[in-house]
Amino acid sequence: MTFLTPKCLPDGRSLLNIGCGWKTHHGWTNIDFSPYARLAANPRLARLLAQFGLLSTLRKERLARTDPAIFYHDLRLGIPFADASFDALYSSHFFEHIDRAELPALLAECRRAMKPGALLRVVVPDWELLTRWYLAALQDWDNGKANANQHHFKAMQDMIDQMVRSDASGARKGSLFGRFENWYRGGASGTGELHRWMYDRRSMVELLEKNGFYSCQIESARTSQIAGWTDFAPALDLDDTGNDYKPESLYVEAVR
């Protein structure tokens, strides 16, 4: 594998965001296999697609926020950086898309690319929280609470939809190009967007500890052991209003 050169912050640290999609901080090294990574690396193609109306509004908005220096790479082939390159590694809503049998190999690559003592921050959907939301919605429906059936449907959708949907996200739905993109990329399954497993605080900590990480700690969107997190969180774990970008998330950190 040919190793790439990571970015370096003014304080000398190198921080890696794997499977980043469009949620990037421009001071971090960002790497992904999504259309955002490919188009950010090829702005002429992006402008051409936009000119012909082939990019959805959502995709154009997200592309404008994507780090233009993002690396386009399939992480199933490994992490293309030298050993002990990074002071911290961040992954948000990526691990649940990896088959459980393949996660130990990915975590081994994470450890290889991290410096001893570096921090790993993993963000995934919280199965415990989603289950609590579902049970609360079911109870509200049983008790005749207004609009409880809609909340119940939303709670079930949050748990199940990403396991079963067919269309890739971001494509212009109903358009000829959107249909072509789903066919060409293989829909949600072919792009790796479907969830392959779900985690709660117990199972995620167990996974990390079994694969060589220690001192696991539960954090939040706004808290982290990564120095300077208050500067990074708005781009990574918060939305434009300062709220949690994905409030259904579990945040776990561990030491390499």
ABEGO torsion letter per residue (X at the ends): XBBBBBBBBAAGBBBBBBGAEABBBAABBBBBABAAAAAAABAAAAAAAAAAGABBAAAAAAAAABBAABBBBBAAAEBBBBBGABABBBBBGAAAABBAAAAAAAAAAAAAABBBGBBBBBBBBBAAAAAAAAAAAAAAAAAGBBGAAAAAAAAAAAAAAAAABABBBGBBBGBAAAAAAAAAAGEAAAAGABBABBBBAAAAAAAAAAAGBBGBBBBBAABBABBGAAAAAAAAABBAAGBBABAABBBBBBBX
